[in-house]
Amino acid sequence: MSEVLDTPSSVMGRVSLLLEPFRDTDGLTLTELCRRTGFPRSSAHRMLLQLVGVGWMRRSGTTYHLGPKIVELGALAQAHDRIHSAALPAMYDLHRDTGLVVHLTVLDGDQLVYLEKVSGIRVADSSWAGQRRPAEETVAGLALLARRDGTHPALLAGSGCSMVDGVAYGGTCFRHVVAAFAAGDGEIAALSLAGPAEAIPEDAARRVRRAADHLQVTLAT
């Protein structure tokens, strides 16, 4: 068993597991990390010391946080992501024209990953770039699954645009306009516009669909 754990893939898997709990919190103690990951205290502490040494983690008292190197690498990954680079101008155009939240999402297995979010002044939205959620729990995720699997036909219209109304958050009825599209290299992405039902423009579906269709052509070349 020890030989298996010493292989590079096993080491990276253990590091990935140790970092995973930081998706939903700013800082964790060694005890909290051990409880969430199931690692023995000595093993977790040893890995944390190594990660602090290379800048992937930082320590403040007894609490560990993601370090500057992780932030740097994450920013570089986003800057070099071809889907993100192609979609960003369209996202800012949609936000400028509507003042609403615009998301760019991709499908990773059966999970949705937010690549980017442009916030709207009229909408309080708890999502963030880098967040990962089960695709079936989100409107955008359902549109992505439908595009991939050919299921949920009621969510799709025309070129893969779905318009889903009546989603309630905190008593406020929100409306989502989602256009899933082929992003090249076998990937599927989606643009979405979200906000209070009364704030969604009548031509929102046309705007989002047109932007998504343009991105599909751009990313295919």
C-alpha positions as CSV (number, residue, x, y, z in Angstrom):
1,M,0.0,0.0,0.0
2,S,2.8,2.5,0.8
3,E,4.3,2.0,-2.6
4,V,1.0,2.9,-4.2
5,L,0.7,6.1,-2.1
6,D,4.2,7.1,-3.1
7,T,3.5,7.1,-6.9
8,P,3.1,10.7,-8.4
9,S,-0.6,10.2,-9.2
10,S,-1.3,9.1,-5.7
11,V,0.6,12.1,-4.3
12,M,-1.3,14.5,-6.5
13,G,-4.6,12.9,-5.6
14,R,-3.9,13.3,-1.9
15,V,-2.9,17.0,-2.4
16,S,-6.1,17.6,-4.4
17,L,-8.2,16.0,-1.7
18,L,-6.5,18.2,0.9
19,L,-7.2,21.3,-1.1
20,E,-10.8,20.5,-1.9
21,P,-12.4,21.7,1.4
22,F,-11.2,25.2,0.6
23,R,-13.8,25.5,-2.1
24,D,-16.4,26.6,0.4
25,T,-14.4,28.3,3.1
26,D,-11.6,30.8,3.6
27,G,-9.6,29.0,6.2
28,L,-9.4,25.7,8.1
29,T,-7.4,24.3,11.0
30,L,-5.4,21.1,10.8
31,T,-8.1,19.4,12.9
32,E,-10.9,20.6,10.6
33,L,-9.0,19.4,7.5
34,C,-8.4,16.0,9.0
35,R,-12.1,15.7,9.8
36,R,-13.1,16.7,6.3
37,T,-10.6,14.6,4.4
38,G,-10.1,11.6,6.7
39,F,-6.3,12.0,6.6
40,P,-4.3,11.1,9.7
41,R,-3.1,14.2,11.5
42,S,0.6,13.5,10.9
43,S,0.1,13.0,7.1
44,A,-2.1,16.1,6.7
45,H,0.4,18.2,8.7
46,R,3.3,17.0,6.6
47,M,1.6,17.9,3.4
48,L,0.5,21.3,4.7
49,L,4.1,22.1,5.6
50,Q,5.2,21.2,2.1
51,L,2.4,23.2,0.5
52,V,3.2,26.3,2.7
53,G,6.8,25.9,1.6
54,V,6.0,26.2,-2.1
55,G,3.4,29.0,-1.7
56,W,0.3,26.9,-2.4
57,M,-0.9,27.4,1.2
58,R,-0.3,30.0,3.9
59,R,-0.7,29.8,7.6
60,S,-2.1,32.3,10.0
61,G,-1.9,31.1,13.6
62,T,-3.4,27.7,13.5
63,T,-5.5,28.3,10.4
64,Y,-4.5,27.4,6.9
65,H,-5.5,29.4,3.8
66,L,-5.0,29.0,0.1
67,G,-1.6,30.6,-0.8
68,P,-0.5,33.3,-3.3
69,K,0.8,30.7,-5.8
70,I,-2.6,29.1,-6.1
71,V,-4.2,32.5,-6.7
72,E,-1.5,33.2,-9.3
73,L,-2.0,29.9,-11.1
74,G,-5.7,30.2,-11.0
75,A,-5.6,33.7,-12.6
76,L,-3.2,32.4,-15.3
77,A,-5.4,29.4,-16.1
78,Q,-8.4,31.7,-16.5
79,A,-6.5,34.2,-18.6
80,H,-5.3,31.5,-20.9
81,D,-8.7,29.6,-21.1
82,R,-9.9,29.8,-24.7
83,I,-13.6,29.7,-23.9
84,H,-13.2,32.4,-21.2
85,S,-11.2,34.7,-23.5
86,A,-13.7,34.3,-26.4
87,A,-16.8,34.8,-24.2
88,L,-15.7,37.8,-22.0
89,P,-16.5,40.6,-24.5
90,A,-20.0,39.1,-25.1
91,M,-20.6,38.8,-21.4
92,Y,-19.7,42.5,-20.8
93,D,-21.9,43.5,-23.7
94,L,-24.9,41.6,-22.2
95,H,-24.2,43.1,-18.7
96,R,-23.9,46.6,-20.1
97,D,-27.1,46.3,-22.0
98,T,-29.2,44.7,-19.2
99,G,-27.5,45.4,-15.9
100,L,-28.1,41.8,-14.9
101,V,-25.9,38.8,-14.0
102,V,-24.2,37.1,-16.8
103,H,-22.6,33.7,-16.3
104,L,-20.2,31.6,-18.4
105,T,-20.4,27.9,-17.4
106,V,-19.0,24.6,-18.7
107,L,-19.8,21.0,-18.0
108,D,-17.3,18.7,-16.3
109,G,-18.8,15.3,-16.1
110,D,-22.2,15.8,-14.4
111,Q,-21.0,19.0,-12.7
112,L,-21.3,22.6,-13.7
113,V,-18.3,24.9,-13.3
114,Y,-18.6,28.7,-13.4
115,L,-15.8,30.1,-15.5
116,E,-16.8,33.7,-15.1
117,K,-19.5,35.9,-13.6
118,V,-20.3,39.5,-14.4
119,S,-22.4,40.8,-11.6
120,G,-25.6,42.8,-12.0
121,I,-26.5,45.8,-9.9
122,R,-30.1,44.6,-9.6
123,V,-29.3,41.0,-8.6
124,A,-27.9,39.5,-5.4
125,D,-26.3,36.3,-6.6
126,S,-24.2,33.9,-4.5
127,S,-22.2,32.3,-7.4
128,W,-18.6,32.9,-8.1
129,A,-16.0,32.1,-10.7
130,G,-14.5,28.7,-9.9
131,Q,-17.6,27.4,-8.1
132,R,-18.6,23.8,-8.9
133,R,-22.1,22.5,-8.5
134,P,-24.1,19.4,-9.5
135,A,-25.4,20.3,-13.0
136,E,-28.9,19.0,-12.3
137,E,-29.3,21.6,-9.5
138,T,-29.0,24.6,-11.8
139,V,-30.9,26.0,-14.8
140,A,-27.6,26.4,-16.7
141,G,-26.6,22.9,-15.8
142,L,-29.9,21.4,-17.1
143,A,-29.4,23.3,-20.4
144,L,-25.8,21.9,-20.6
145,L,-26.9,18.4,-19.9
146,A,-29.7,18.7,-22.4
147,R,-27.2,19.8,-25.0
148,R,-24.9,16.9,-24.2
149,D,-27.4,14.1,-23.8
150,G,-30.4,15.2,-25.9
151,T,-32.6,15.0,-22.8
152,H,-35.0,17.5,-21.2
153,P,-36.3,18.6,-24.6
154,A,-38.7,21.1,-23.0
155,L,-35.7,23.2,-21.9
156,L,-34.4,23.6,-25.4
157,A,-35.5,25.8,-28.3
158,G,-33.9,26.3,-31.6
159,S,-30.1,26.3,-31.4
160,G,-30.0,25.1,-27.8
161,C,-31.4,28.2,-26.0
162,S,-33.6,27.5,-23.0
163,M,-35.7,30.0,-21.2
164,V,-36.8,28.9,-17.7
165,D,-39.1,31.1,-15.6
166,G,-40.3,31.0,-12.0
167,V,-37.1,30.0,-10.1
168,A,-37.5,31.4,-6.6
169,Y,-34.6,32.7,-4.5
170,G,-35.4,34.3,-1.1
171,G,-39.0,35.0,-2.2
172,T,-38.0,36.8,-5.4
173,C,-39.0,35.2,-8.7
174,F,-36.0,35.0,-11.0
175,R,-35.9,34.3,-14.6
176,H,-33.0,32.6,-16.4
177,V,-32.2,32.7,-20.0
178,V,-29.6,30.1,-20.9
179,A,-28.0,29.3,-24.3
180,A,-25.8,26.1,-24.3
181,F,-23.4,25.8,-27.2
182,A,-20.6,23.6,-28.6
183,A,-17.3,25.2,-27.6
184,G,-15.0,23.0,-29.7
185,D,-12.6,20.2,-28.7
186,G,-15.7,18.2,-27.5
187,E,-16.5,20.8,-24.8
188,I,-20.0,22.3,-24.1
189,A,-20.4,25.8,-22.5
190,A,-23.3,28.0,-21.8
191,L,-24.1,31.7,-21.5
192,S,-26.8,32.8,-19.2
193,L,-28.6,35.9,-18.1
194,A,-30.4,36.0,-14.8
195,G,-32.4,38.5,-12.8
196,P,-35.8,39.4,-11.4
197,A,-38.5,38.4,-13.8
198,E,-39.7,42.0,-14.3
199,A,-36.1,43.1,-15.2
200,I,-35.5,40.6,-18.0
201,P,-35.9,42.4,-21.3
202,E,-38.4,40.9,-23.8
203,D,-35.7,40.1,-26.3
204,A,-33.4,38.5,-23.7
205,A,-33.6,35.1,-25.4
206,R,-32.6,36.5,-28.8
207,R,-29.7,38.4,-27.3
208,V,-28.3,35.4,-25.4
209,R,-28.9,33.0,-28.3
210,R,-27.2,35.3,-30.8
211,A,-24.1,35.7,-28.5
212,A,-23.9,32.0,-27.9
213,D,-24.2,31.2,-31.7
214,H,-21.4,33.7,-32.4
215,L,-19.2,32.0,-29.8
216,Q,-19.9,28.6,-31.2
217,V,-18.7,29.8,-34.6
218,T,-15.7,31.6,-33.2
219,L,-14.5,28.6,-31.1
220,A,-15.0,26.2,-34.0
221,T,-12.5,28.0,-36.2
